[in-house]
Amino acid sequence: MRLLPDLVLTPDGWQAGRAVAVTDGRIAAVQAPGEPQRGDVALAGRALLPGTVNSHCHAFQSLLRGLGDDLDFMGWRDRVLYPFSERLDRAGIALGAAFAFAEMLKQGATTCVDFFYLQDSGNENAEAVIEAARAVGIRLVLARAMYDWDGAPKRYRETPADAARRVRELIVVHRHDETVTVQPAPHSPHGASPAMIRAGWEVAEAENTIFHIHVAEGRYEGERTLREHGATPIRYLDRLGVLGPRMVGVHCVWLDDEEIALMGARGAGLAYCPGSNMFLGDGITRVPEMLRAGVRIGLGTDGGCTNNRLSVFDEMRTCSLLQRVRLLDGTALSAGTAFDLGTRSAAALMRLEAGAIGPGQLADLVAIDLAHLSLQPRHDLLKSVVYAMSPEAVTDVWVHGRRVVEQGRLTTTSEEELVARLTALTKGWTM
Ligand SMILES: [Zn+2]
C-alpha cells in the first residue's frame, strides 16, 4: 500500500509530492511516487502526520464523564471514581474501553497507554480491554496496575506477589503481539506499598520493560510520603531503588528543584497530563525545567472524566499555554516542542518505533484536511496543527497500516451502536 498525500511531515520537515509506502504494519519508504501502483491511496488535499501517542489514560473512566466535574481530586475519587467503578462488570469495562479508544482514534491518537486497575484478582478484565483495543483498532500499551492500599475498592487490590505474577503472565502472553504491549504499573506512592512498588520494578527488570507510576499529582501526596516514608516522592522512589530509565512517572506536579535534577540524572521519564492537572486543580508541572534536566516526556490525556477531552493535539496546545501562564513568557514552550512531546518523544518513552514518518517506523498515521477552516490561512502548518486545529480536521487514521478512520468515520465499529450501548449502561447514573 502507498499513501499519496499533498504533504508529509518527516523528521526533516514538510515534504510535498511524496508517497509513503507501507508494508506489514511499517513504513517501508517515503519516496517520489513514480508510476501509479495497485494499492495506491490518493489523499488529495490532505497532509500526513505521525499519529499521536496518548502516554497516560484510564479508558474506562470515559463512562464516568460528567459525573463529578466540579470537584477536587479527593472529592472526585471518593464520590465518583470509587463508587461508580464498582458498577462495571467485564462487559462494561470492555465497552468503556471501546468508547474511549474510538474517540481517541477519531482525534488522531494512534496509541493509548491504558493504566488499568479494575483487576478483580485476575487478568480477564485486562484481556477484555486488550480485545476492545484490537477490535476498535488502536495500538495499546496496557499499563497493568498493581494496587494494595486498603482504602481502595477491593477489586483494585492484590498482594504484591499475586500482582507481580499476573503482570508477568500477561506480558508473556502478549510478548509477540503486534499492536499490544503490557507493562507493570504500581499505582503510586499512596496506592502501592513499598513492596508493591519494588515488585513492579522487579517485573520491569526481569521482562525488560518500562514501568508506570503516578507521582506527586497533588500537593497532599508529597506531605503524606514525607510523613509515612521520611522522604518526598521522587527521593522516596530513589531510596527504593526504582528511580531510573525504566520509570515513567505520571504527573510529577509537585517536585522541588533537587527532585527534578534527580529524575534527569537517573534517566527517568514523565507522562504529562496538563489538561487533567488543570481540570482537577492539581498544579503545573515544570516542563521546561524538566526538559533542561534531561527528563524524557510524553503527553497524555488522563481519564475521560478528569479532562474531559481525549485529544493529544489538545494536550500539545494546553501544555504550551500553561507554561506561558506560569512563566509569564510567550516563548516558554514552542509548537515544535509540544508536537514532539505528543508524538516522537512519547513513542520513545514507551519504547515504540513510532511518532515519526520514516523508513522502519510503525505505520501509525493521521491525515488532516488542508482545506479545513481551522488550518487557514496557511503560514506555518505545524504551528496551526498545535494551536488552531479543530478535531474535525482529522480525516483518516491508520494504525499498524490498517485504516481505522476513513473520511471521519470509524471503519471498525459502529459509532451509533457504541453510543446506544453506553447510553443504556449509564442510564440513571447520578451522584
Ligand atoms: Zn492516572
Boltz pocket constraint, residues with backbone or C-beta under 6 A from the ligand:
constraints:
  - pocket:
      binder: B
      contacts: [[A, 56], [A, 57], [A, 58], [A, 115], [A, 214], [A, 250], [A, 302], [A, 303]]
      max_distance: 6.0
